[in-house]
Amino acid sequence: MAEPRRQYARLVASHLVALLLPAVLANAQTLKSSAPVPTGPASGEVLTTRTPLLTVQNAQGTYVFAQFVYRFEVYDAARGTLEASGVVGQGDGVTGFQLSSPLDYAVTYWWRARAQLDGADGPWSATFSFVTPDPPPPPPPPTSPLSFTDISVASGIAPSVLGGHGVMFGDATGTGSPDLYITMNFGDPQADLFFVNLGDATFNELGAARGIADFDVGSHGAAFADLDNDGDFDMVNGTTGAGAPNDIFQNNGQGFFTDATPASMAARAEATRGIVTFDMDRDGDLDIFAVSGFQGSNDPAGERNELYRNTGNLEFTAITSGAAYDAEAGQGVTDTDYDGDGDIDLIAPNGSGRLIVLRNDAGVFTQVTPSEIGIDRDADSGITMADIDTDGDQDMLIVGVDASDDRVGYLFRNTGNGTFTRLREFADFEGFMGGFADLDNDQDLDLVFAGDDVSYLNDGTGVFTAGPTIPTAGIDDPRAIAFADIDGDGDLDFAIGAKRSSNWLVRNNVSGLNWLNVVLISPQGQVGAFGTKVAIHPDGMVGAGMIGMRESRSNNGYLGQDDPTLHFGLGQIDAVTVIATFLDGTIRTVTGVTANQTIIVDGRTANATGLSRPGHAARTR
């Protein structure tokens, strides 16, 4: 009986194959010969939703005993990245794919589809495109009380010794809180002051104990800088008097320093004023530029700037030719990409009121006449750059004196190509420079002049009006100003170097709005990553505008160094995307960053660029 049953089964199977084979062949032919036709949205359509329904007219032809499925793919048109995909069963004449996760705002996408059957693929459809909607306008930030408190004495930074000039913030001790260095020059010799932050808005002066007091012959300019790319801040200190070199102090990683001044920094006759450390040739390490324009003699032979190329291992080679060497000496100096070409330029006022503009092109400097770039006012001390209107370029504030020998600040807007238009002037203040900071955390940069009792608040477009009073009673001969979040409460406080009174520390009492602090590490391991540009966008809205843009730099104005930890006021926004463009072209994008924390963006790490202090997990792409 078994053999007849087997024979019968083989017979049935052969009949089924004979019956189904034409259908299988017909299905395969249909799959190969016809692509689905996109029907919606219309190609190029601007949508009102970020989760559109994509539809196709089914592939033409008949099929037997089978059901096609359709694979859909959605790509970011600019980046070419696959943003969404899915497989859905065939509908009646038309098949639709509903996106479940929202796409980014104001981005152009293209999409396609194809039929699939039994693991085989049909041809792709034609590609259609669509544009996601613009983001809704953000709500206006609420007004948050802004006030200031003089904590100079309470913080411990106001000793009886006089002579403060430069003020420099930086986390030199590795505790996560910015320490404060103040250069002193009132009687020679005079030790500089190194205030270690105790984390509660109080400081302990430990310059001599930590090996960084610099007892030479007085100092003006200095800068925290990671000169050896080991992840901590060393110090370059500019010697004011004759007979001694500018100094380099190497950090051991815990805020103890050793004099590592190379032989190339010889004793000098000039009086160094401002110092910047910057990567002039984009090779991943920091070079040094020191200016010496106290006399304003307009004689480079009498007051010579110094330019040193970093050759590694804390060795530097003096560059004794070219525009940076031959230019008139400066007094204050800043490092900035004023023309937006990716190289770090140098701008320095001098004692004679002239502005020295040194444009950098691939490590070669050219001196540019200020009038060539639209600067029609003189400056003798302060030069500060900042993006005051959030358009992605660096605007300029210079400080000089008027016909009555009174201090005047001139504000210029960058037109976007490295030329400037004068906006307004500020008068009746005492200090040598002004500084920009988002004091009220409302997403734009406000303005304070060193020693001035008036703050100026930005309306978001670069228009400034007088804000809350700053307590400055008793301050005498203020020089430089620098900003840092000294107490970790998410707002920017500031210090002022004062020559003929105690040095000054002002605490910011604002609250109620969101903020973000960003620590940078370059692809070469340099903490601070000077020259990096950081843009902040509302999360998921990169193509729709910035909250703020900062340029990480060594120095501002006249002897002021803001904390290299970059601060952003966020207003009411509680999640952002952070995009850091390092000087070597490396870009790190961190999405899903929540407000009110300090994050680290590490250019060495491709897959986990955003890490908070302490632990934070952020999405990267």
C-alpha positions in Angstrom: 0.0 0.0 0.0 2.9 2.3 0.7 4.2 2.4 -2.9 0.8 3.4 -4.5 0.5 6.2 -1.9 4.0 7.5 -2.9 3.1 7.4 -6.5 -0.1 9.3 -5.9 1.8 12.0 -3.9 4.4 12.4 -6.7 1.6 12.7 -9.2 -0.2 15.4 -7.2 3.0 17.3 -6.7 3.8 17.3 -10.4 0.4 18.6 -11.2 0.8 21.4 -8.6 4.1 22.4 -10.1 2.7 22.4 -13.5 -0.2 24.6 -12.3 1.9 27.0 -10.3 5.0 27.4 -12.5 3.3 29.8 -15.0 2.1 31.9 -12.1 5.5 32.1 -10.5 7.1 33.0 -13.8 4.4 35.6 -14.4 5.0 37.1 -10.9 8.7 37.3 -11.5 8.1 39.0 -14.9 5.8 41.5 -13.3 8.4 42.2 -10.5 11.2 42.8 -13.0 9.3 44.8 -15.6 7.4 47.5 -13.7 8.3 50.0 -11.0 5.8 51.7 -8.7 5.0 55.3 -9.5 5.2 57.9 -6.7 1.9 59.8 -6.2 2.4 61.9 -3.1 3.6 64.2 -1.9 4.2 66.0 -5.1 7.8 66.3 -6.0 9.3 69.5 -4.4 6.2 70.1 -2.2 6.8 72.0 1.0 4.9 70.0 3.7 3.1 71.1 6.8 4.1 67.9 8.7 7.4 66.2 9.6 5.7 62.8 9.4 4.3 62.6 5.9 2.5 59.7 4.2 4.4 58.6 1.1 2.2 56.9 -1.5 2.9 55.0 -4.8 0.7 53.6 -7.5 1.3 49.9 -7.4 3.5 48.2 -10.0 1.6 47.4 -13.1 0.7 43.8 -14.1 -1.1 40.8 -12.7 0.0 38.2 -10.3 -1.3 34.9 -9.1 -1.2 33.4 -5.6 1.1 36.2 -4.3 1.1 39.5 -2.6 3.7 42.1 -3.3 5.2 44.2 -0.5 6.8 47.6 -1.0 10.0 49.0 0.4 10.3 52.8 1.0 13.5 54.8 1.6 13.9 58.4 2.7 17.2 60.3 2.3 18.5 63.6 3.5 19.2 65.4 0.2 22.1 67.4 1.3 24.0 64.7 3.2 22.9 61.7 1.3 22.1 59.8 4.5 19.3 57.3 4.9 16.9 58.8 7.4 13.9 56.5 7.3 12.9 53.2 5.7 10.2 50.5 6.0 8.3 47.7 4.2 4.5 47.7 3.9 2.0 45.4 2.3 0.5 46.2 -1.1 -2.7 48.2 -1.0 -5.5 48.3 -3.4 -4.1 50.1 -6.4 -2.1 52.5 -4.2 0.3 51.7 -1.3 1.2 54.1 1.4 4.1 54.4 3.9 3.5 56.5 7.0 6.6 57.9 8.7 6.3 57.5 12.5 9.4 59.4 13.7 9.5 63.1 12.8 12.1 64.4 10.4 14.1 67.6 10.9 12.6 71.0 10.3 13.3 72.9 7.0 15.3 70.1 5.3 14.9 68.8 1.8 14.5 65.0 1.5 14.1 62.6 -1.4 12.5 59.2 -1.4 11.8 56.1 -3.6 10.1 52.8 -3.4 10.2 49.3 -5.1 8.2 46.2 -5.1 9.5 43.0 -3.4 8.3 39.4 -3.7 9.7 36.2 -2.1 13.0 37.9 -1.4 13.4 39.3 -4.9 13.5 43.1 -5.7 11.9 45.0 -8.4 13.3 48.2 -9.9 13.3 51.4 -7.9 10.7 54.0 -8.7 11.6 57.5 -9.8 12.8 59.7 -6.9 10.5 62.4 -5.5 11.5 65.2 -3.1 9.8 67.2 -0.4 10.7 69.9 2.1 9.8 69.7 5.7 8.1 72.7 7.3 9.9 75.6 9.0 9.9 75.4 12.8 7.4 77.3 14.7 8.7 80.6 16.1 10.1 80.1 19.6 8.2 81.8 22.4 9.8 85.0 23.6 12.0 84.3 26.7 10.5 85.5 29.9 12.2 88.4 31.7 14.4 87.1 34.4 15.7 89.3 37.2 19.3 90.2 36.6 21.5 91.7 39.3 25.1 91.8 40.4 26.9 91.5 43.7 30.5 92.6 44.5 32.1 89.5 46.1 35.7 90.7 45.7 36.4 90.5 49.5 34.1 87.6 50.3 35.7 85.5 47.5 39.2 86.0 48.7 40.6 87.6 45.6 41.0 91.2 46.9 44.4 91.4 48.7 45.7 94.7 49.8 48.5 94.6 47.2 47.9 96.9 44.2 48.8 96.5 40.6 46.3 94.3 38.9 46.2 94.3 35.1 45.3 91.2 33.2 42.7 88.7 34.3 42.7 85.1 33.0 40.2 82.3 33.7 40.8 78.6 33.1 40.4 75.3 34.9 44.2 74.8 35.5 43.7 72.4 38.5 41.4 70.0 36.7 38.5 70.3 39.2 35.9 71.4 36.8 35.8 75.0 38.2 37.6 77.9 36.6 40.7 79.2 38.4 41.7 82.8 38.2 45.1 84.3 37.3 45.8 88.0 37.7 48.9 89.7 36.4 50.4 92.4 38.6 52.6 95.4 37.7 52.8 98.3 40.1 56.2 97.9 41.7 59.0 95.8 40.4 59.4 92.9 41.1 55.8 91.9 41.9 54.4 88.4 42.0 51.4 87.4 39.9 48.4 85.9 41.7 47.0 82.4 41.1 43.6 81.9 42.7 42.5 78.3 43.0 38.7 77.9 42.8 37.3 76.1 45.8 34.0 75.4 44.1 31.8 77.7 46.2 32.7 81.1 44.7 35.7 81.4 47.0 39.4 81.2 46.1 42.7 80.5 47.7 45.8 82.3 46.4 48.5 79.7 45.7 50.7 81.3 43.1 54.0 80.7 44.9 53.0 77.3 46.2 52.0 76.1 42.7 55.1 77.5 41.0 53.3 80.1 38.8 53.7 83.4 40.7 56.3 84.7 38.2 58.5 87.0 40.3 60.4 88.4 37.3 59.9 92.1 36.7 56.1 92.5 36.5 53.5 91.2 34.0 50.7 92.5 31.9 49.5 89.8 29.5 49.2 86.1 30.1 47.2 83.2 28.8 46.2 79.7 29.9 46.9 77.4 27.0 47.4 73.7 26.4 50.8 74.1 24.7 51.8 70.4 24.8 48.3 68.9 23.9 48.2 66.8 27.1 44.8 67.9 28.2 45.6 70.6 30.8 46.3 74.3 30.8 49.8 75.5 30.8 50.6 79.2 31.1 52.3 81.8 28.9 53.3 84.9 30.9 54.4 88.1 29.3 57.2 89.9 31.1 56.8 93.7 31.3 60.2 94.9 32.2 63.5 94.6 30.4 66.1 91.9 31.0 63.9 88.8 31.3 62.1 86.6 28.7 58.5 85.9 28.4 57.8 82.7 30.4 56.2 79.3 29.9 55.0 77.4 32.9 54.1 73.7 32.3 51.2 72.2 34.2 51.6 68.7 35.7 47.8 68.1 35.3 46.9 69.0 38.8 47.7 72.7 38.8 51.3 72.5 39.9 53.7 74.3 37.4 57.3 74.1 36.4 59.2 76.9 34.5 59.7 75.4 31.1 60.7 78.6 29.2 62.7 77.5 26.1 66.0 79.1 25.2 64.4 80.6 22.1 62.6 83.1 24.3 65.5 85.2 25.0 65.7 88.1 27.4 64.2 91.2 25.7 64.3 94.9 26.0 60.6 95.4 25.1 57.7 95.5 27.5 55.3 92.7 26.6 51.6 93.8 26.9 49.2 91.3 25.3 49.7 87.6 24.6 47.7 85.2 22.5 48.3 81.5 21.9 46.8 80.3 18.6 47.3 77.8 15.9 48.6 80.0 13.1 49.4 77.1 10.6 46.5 74.7 11.6 48.9 71.9 12.4 47.2 71.1 15.7 49.4 72.9 18.2 49.4 76.4 19.7 51.9 79.1 18.6 52.5 82.3 20.5 52.2 86.0 19.6 53.3 88.7 22.1 52.7 92.4 21.5 54.8 95.3 22.9 53.1 98.6 22.1 53.3 100.5 25.3 55.1 103.6 24.0 53.1 103.8 20.8 56.3 104.8 19.0 55.3 103.4 15.6 58.8 102.0 15.5 59.0 98.2 15.2 62.7 98.3 15.9 62.1 100.0 19.3 59.0 98.0 20.3 59.1 94.6 18.6 56.3 92.1 18.6 57.3 88.4 19.0 56.0 85.4 17.0 56.9 81.9 18.0 56.1 78.7 16.1 55.4 75.6 18.3 57.8 72.8 17.2 56.6 70.3 19.9 57.7 69.3 23.4 57.4 72.9 24.6 60.0 74.1 22.1 59.4 77.2 20.0 61.1 78.8 17.1 61.2 82.6 16.8 59.9 84.0 13.5 61.9 87.1 12.7 60.5 88.1 9.3 57.1 88.7 7.7 54.2 91.1 8.4 53.6 89.9 12.0 57.2 90.7 12.9 57.6 93.9 11.0 54.2 95.5 12.0 54.0 98.2 14.6 53.8 96.8 18.1 50.4 96.3 19.7 49.1 96.8 23.2 46.1 94.5 23.4 45.6 91.7 21.0 43.0 89.0 20.1 43.0 85.9 17.9 40.0 85.6 15.7 38.9 84.5 12.2 37.5 87.9 11.3 37.2 87.1 7.6 35.7 83.6 8.0 38.2 81.8 5.9 39.2 79.2 8.5 42.5 80.8 9.5 43.1 82.6 12.8 43.9 86.2 12.2 45.4 88.7 14.7 44.2 92.2 15.6 46.0 94.5 17.9 45.6 98.2 18.9 48.7 100.1 20.1 49.5 103.0 22.3 49.4 105.4 19.4 45.8 104.6 18.7 46.5 102.6 15.6 44.8 99.2 14.9 47.1 96.6 13.5 45.2 94.0 11.4 47.1 90.9 10.4 45.2 88.6 8.0 46.3 85.0 8.1 46.3 83.0 4.9 47.6 79.5 5.4 50.1 80.6 8.0 51.3 83.7 6.0 50.3 87.1 7.4 49.5 90.2 5.5 49.0 93.6 7.2 45.6 95.1 6.3 44.8 98.8 6.6 41.8 99.2 8.9 40.0 101.4 6.4 40.2 98.5 3.9 37.8 96.5 6.1 35.6 99.5 7.1 37.2 100.4 10.5 37.2 104.2 10.7 38.0 104.8 14.4 41.2 104.4 16.4 41.9 102.1 19.2 44.7 102.2 21.8 43.9 99.2 24.0 40.9 96.9 23.7 39.8 94.7 20.8 37.1 92.2 21.4 35.3 90.0 18.9 31.9 88.3 19.2 28.8 87.3 17.2 26.4 89.9 18.5 23.6 89.3 16.0 23.8 85.4 15.7 24.5 85.5 12.0 27.6 83.3 12.3 30.4 85.9 11.9 32.5 87.9 14.3 31.6 91.5 15.0 34.1 93.9 16.6 34.4 96.2 19.6 37.4 98.5 19.9 38.3 100.9 22.7 40.2 104.1 22.3 40.1 107.7 23.5 38.3 110.8 22.2 39.6 114.3 21.9 39.0 114.9 25.6 41.1 111.8 26.4 38.0 110.0 27.6 37.5 106.3 26.9 35.2 105.4 24.0 34.0 102.0 22.7 33.2 101.7 19.0 31.0 98.8 17.9 31.2 97.4 14.3 29.0 94.8 12.6 30.7 92.3 10.3 29.0 92.3 6.9 29.8 88.7 6.4 32.9 88.9 4.3 35.4 90.4 6.8 34.4 94.0 6.2 32.6 96.1 8.9 30.1 98.8 9.4 30.1 101.0 12.4 27.0 100.7 14.6 27.4 103.0 17.6 29.8 104.2 20.3 29.8 103.9 24.1 31.3 106.6 26.3 32.0 107.5 29.9 33.7 104.4 31.2 37.1 103.9 32.8 38.4 100.5 31.7 40.7 99.6 28.9 38.4 97.0 27.2 34.8 95.7 27.0 33.7 92.1 27.1 30.7 90.1 25.7 28.7 87.5 27.6 25.1 86.3 27.8 24.5 87.7 31.2 20.8 87.0 31.3 20.8 83.7 29.5 18.3 84.9 26.9 20.4 83.6 23.9 22.3 86.8 23.0 25.5 88.4 24.0 25.4 91.4 26.4 28.2 93.9 27.0 30.2 95.1 30.0 33.2 97.5 30.0 35.9 97.0 32.6 35.1 99.2 35.6 31.9 100.6 34.2 28.8 100.6 36.5 26.4 100.1 33.6 25.7 96.8 31.8 24.3 96.8 28.3 21.7 94.2 27.3 21.4 93.0 23.7 17.9 92.7 22.2 19.1 89.8 20.0 19.9 91.9 16.9 23.0 93.7 18.2 21.0 96.7 19.6 22.2 97.4 23.2 20.3 99.3 25.9 21.4 100.1 29.5 20.7 97.3 31.9 21.2 96.7 35.7 23.8 98.6 37.6 27.1 96.9 38.4 28.6 97.6 41.8 32.0 99.3 41.2 32.3 101.6 44.2 36.0 101.8 45.2 37.5 100.4 42.0 40.4 102.5 40.8 42.1 102.4 37.4 40.4 99.2 36.1 42.2 97.5 33.2 40.9 94.1 31.9 37.7 92.1 32.3 37.1 88.4 31.8 34.0 86.1 32.3 33.5 82.7 33.8 30.9 80.7 35.6 32.8 80.6 38.9 30.2 78.8 41.0 28.7 76.4 38.5 25.2 77.9 38.7 24.9 78.4 34.9 25.5 82.2 34.6 28.6 84.2 33.8 30.3 86.1 36.6 33.3 88.4 35.8 36.6 89.6 37.2 38.3 93.0 36.7 42.0 93.7 37.1 42.5 97.1 38.9 45.8 98.8 39.1 45.2 101.2 42.0 42.7 99.4 44.1 41.8 95.8 45.0 41.1 93.5 42.1 37.3 93.0 41.5 35.0 90.0 41.3 31.3 90.4 40.5 28.8 87.6 40.9 25.8 87.3 38.6 22.5 86.5 40.3 20.3 85.8 37.3 18.1 82.7 37.4 15.2 81.1 35.7 16.4 80.5 32.2 18.3 77.6 30.7 22.0 77.4 29.8 24.7 75.1 28.5 28.5 75.0 29.0 30.7 73.3 26.5 34.3 72.1 27.1 36.3 71.5 23.9 39.0 69.0 23.2 40.6 69.1 19.8 41.3 66.1 17.6 44.9 66.5 18.7 44.0 66.3 22.4 44.2 70.1 23.2 41.8 71.2 25.9 40.2 74.5 24.9 40.7 73.8 21.2 41.4 77.4 20.4 40.1 78.4 16.9 37.0 76.1 17.1 33.6 77.5 16.2 30.6 76.1 18.1 27.0 76.6 16.9 24.0 75.7 19.0 20.6 75.0 17.5 17.3 73.9 18.9 17.3 70.1 18.8 15.9 68.8 15.5 16.0 72.3 14.0 19.6 72.6 12.6 18.4 73.9 9.3 16.2 76.6 10.8 18.5 79.0 12.7 21.0 79.2 15.5 20.6 80.0 19.2 24.2 81.1 19.4 27.7 80.8 17.9 31.0 81.1 19.8 34.6 81.2 18.7 37.0 79.6 21.2 40.0 81.9 21.5 42.9 82.6 23.7 42.4 86.3 24.6 40.2 89.3 24.3 40.6 93.0 24.4 43.3 94.3 26.6 44.7 91.4 28.7 41.5 89.5 29.3 41.0 85.8 28.9 37.4 84.4 29.3 37.1 80.8 30.6 37.7 78.5 27.6 34.6 76.6 28.6 32.0 78.2 26.3 28.8 79.4 27.8 25.4 79.6 26.0 22.2 81.0 27.3 19.3 79.0 26.0 16.2 80.9 27.2 13.3 78.4 27.5 14.8 75.9 25.1 15.5 72.6 27.0 17.3 70.5 24.3 19.8 71.5 21.7 22.1 70.2 19.0 25.7 71.2 19.3 27.9 71.4 16.2 31.7 72.0 16.8 33.9 72.8 13.8 37.5 72.3 14.8 40.3 74.2 13.2 41.6 71.2 11.2 38.1 70.8 9.6 36.9 68.0 11.9 33.2 68.4 12.7 31.4 66.9 15.7 27.6 67.0 16.0 25.9 66.1 19.2 22.1 65.9 19.3 19.7 65.5 22.1 21.8 67.6 24.6 19.6 68.6 27.5 19.9 72.1 29.1 21.6 73.1 32.4 24.8 71.0 32.3 28.4 71.1 31.2 29.3 68.8 28.3 32.6 67.8 26.7 32.8 67.7 22.9 35.9 65.7 22.1 37.2 65.9 18.6 39.2 62.7 19.1 36.1 60.6 19.4 33.9 59.9 16.4 31.1 57.9 18.0 30.6 59.5 21.4 31.4 63.2 21.1 29.2 64.5 23.9 29.9 63.6 27.4 28.7 65.6 30.4 30.5 66.6 33.5 29.3 64.4 35.3 28.0 61.5 33.1 25.6 62.4 30.3 24.7 60.3 27.3 24.0 62.2 24.1 23.2 61.0 20.6 25.7 61.6 17.9 25.6 61.5 14.1 
